[in-house]
Amino acid sequence: MITVAKFTRMIDGDKEDYQFLEHLEKEYANDVGARLFQALQALDDSLSGYQVTRLEHSLQCATRAYRDGADTDWIVSVLVHDIGDMYAPYNHDQYAAIVLAPYVREQCRWVVEKHGIFQRKYYGEHTGTDPNAREQFLGNPYYEDAVYFCEHWDQSSFDPHYASLSLDFFKPLMMEVFTRDAFNSSVVQHNARVEMCNEALAEKRNNAV
């Protein structure tokens, strides 16, 4: 049994090599949640200038989603929506969406991918960008979801006095999502919509705090 691939050029690899590597890649992929957890921790030292760190902003967003009764896909998507700030500052929304794509509903992935454009509604006039750029997506089944995401969870979450839940609180949800079978049809659920708010669940969660 080999312990390292035999080839130095991929074209020379054989079935044994690629079965061996595939096994290692699957093991490595199962730890993506743990690596993302570390990346979220690192957001505490990323982009400055706001009254809260990027980590605190992410936690506020996820906490608001949790308290709205959102499901696991939404909560985790909200938590990691700005994960690209450190590595892809000019397309951080697309970066996060690519990370999420194998593991969450298409609805959530699309909203995260487009949230940067939808967010311009709140600052575009001050930065020379089009505050109405979101209107190019009018008619998309997830349009109103992106509007809600930005209005109630994202743009509202820069408050240094907000009582966020901890990153450790959200860790089990992250591990659940990022150990799913990647790109499974029951996971990505093309064209499916799940309401962002569940009043009964929200009441239960808020009463438990």
N, C-alpha and C positions, 0 to 999 in steps of 0.2 A: 504493500500500500504506500502510495507516494505521500510526502509531507510538503511538497512544493511542486508547482507545475514544471514540467520538463522542458517546455519550449522557451525560446527567446524571441520568437516571432509568432504571433497568434495563428498565422496560417499553418504553422507546423504542429499545432496542438492536436491531440487525439481525444477520443471519447473519454478516456480515463482522466485526462487533464481537466476537461470541462465539467465532468460530473463532480470531480473533487472541488473545483472552484465554485460551482453552483451551490454546493453544500455550505461552503464557507460564506458565500454571499448571503444566503438565507439566514444564517446565524447572525451575521453582521446587521442585516436589515431588521432583525427582531429587537435590536438595541437602539433603533432610531429614536424612540421616545425618550430614552435616558439622555441621549446626546442633545435632543431638543430642549429637555429640561435644563441642561447646563447652559445652552445657548440663551434661554430665557433669563437665567440668573445673570448672565453677562450683560443683559440689557440695562442693568443698573449702572453700568459704566459707559453707556453709549451716548447718543445725541443729547446735548445739554441745551439750556436756554428756557425750557419749560419749568413750571413750578413743581413738576413731578418727574421722576425718571421714566425712561421708556418701559422699564419693568412695572413700575407702579401704574402707569397708564394702561398697560396690558392687563394687569390684575383688576383695575377698576372696570375695564370693559367686560372682562369675563365675569366679574361679580355682578354687574348689572344684568348680564344675560342670565346668569344663574337665578337671580332674584326675580327675573321676568318669567321664570318657568321654562326657559329654553332647554332644548334637549342636548344630549352629549355632543353631537356633531357641531351644533352652534357654539356651545361653550368653548370647546377646544379650538375651533376655528377662530373665534374672537381672541382667545388667549394668545395664539401665535400669529395673528394677522400682521404684526409689525416686526416679525422675526428677521425680516430682510434688511432692516435699517442699518445693521452693521456691515453687511456684505454687498447689498445692492441698493444704495440710498436713492438712486434715480428710478428704480422699478421695484421697490420693495414689495408692492402689492402682488406683482406677478411672481416674485420669488416665493412668497409665502403660499400662494396658490399652488405652485408646482410642488411644494413640500406636502401640501394637504391632499392633492388630487387623488392619490391612490387609496386614501383612507377615509374620506368623508363624502357625503352627498354632493352631487354636482351643484345643487343649489348653494351650498355653503362655499364651495370652491369658487363659483362664479362671483359671488358677492365679495369675497376677499380679493379676488383678482381685479375687480373693478372699483374697489372702495376708494382708491386714490383719486380717481376721476370724480366720483360722487362727493368726496370731501371738499372739492374745490368750491362747492356751493357756499361754504362758510368763509373762504378767504380769497377766492379768485380775483375779486375786484381790487384787492389790495396788493396783489402780486403780478398783475398783468396776465393772468390766465383766465380762461372762460369759466365763470361760475355756473354756467348752464350746460357745460360739456356733457353732463349726465344724460341730457335729453336725446343724445344719439341712440340711447338704449330704450327709449320709450317703446312699449309693446313687448319687451322681453318679459317672460313670465316671472323673472326674479327681480324686476325693476323695483317694485315697492319694498321688497326685502332689503335691497341695498340702501334704499332711502331710510328705512327704519334702523338698519345697522348703524348708519352714520349718525343719524339724528339722536338716537336714544342710547347708543352704546359707545360709539367712537368719539365724536366731537365733544361729548359731554364729560369725558373722563380725564380731565387735567386738574382735578381738584385735590389739593394737598390735605384737605380735611375729610375726605371721603373714607369710610371704613371698609377697605377692601378685604376680601378673603385672601389667605396666604397662598403662595405658590405651592406649598406642600398640600394644601387642601385640594388643589386641582390635579395633583400628580396622578392619582388613580385613574382619573378620566383620561389623561394624556396616555397613560400606559394601555388603557383599554383601546383607544383609537389607533394608536400606532403599532399595535400587534395584530390588527385585523389582516385578513387575506387581501393583499393589494389588488386593486382594480376589480374586485369581485362585484358582479352586477347587483348583488343585494346590498353592497356598501355604497357604490357610487350613485345608484338609483337615478338614472338619466330621466330628466323631465318631471321628477317628483318634487312636490312642495310640502314642507312641514312648517306649520305655523311657528313663528318665532317666540310667541308668548303663550303660556298655558296658565290661565288664571288660578285654577285649582292647585296646580303644582307650585306656582309662585306663592300662594297663600301658605301652603304646607311648609315650604322652605323658609319663608320669612318668619313664620311662627316658631320654627325650630331654632332660630338664631338667638 
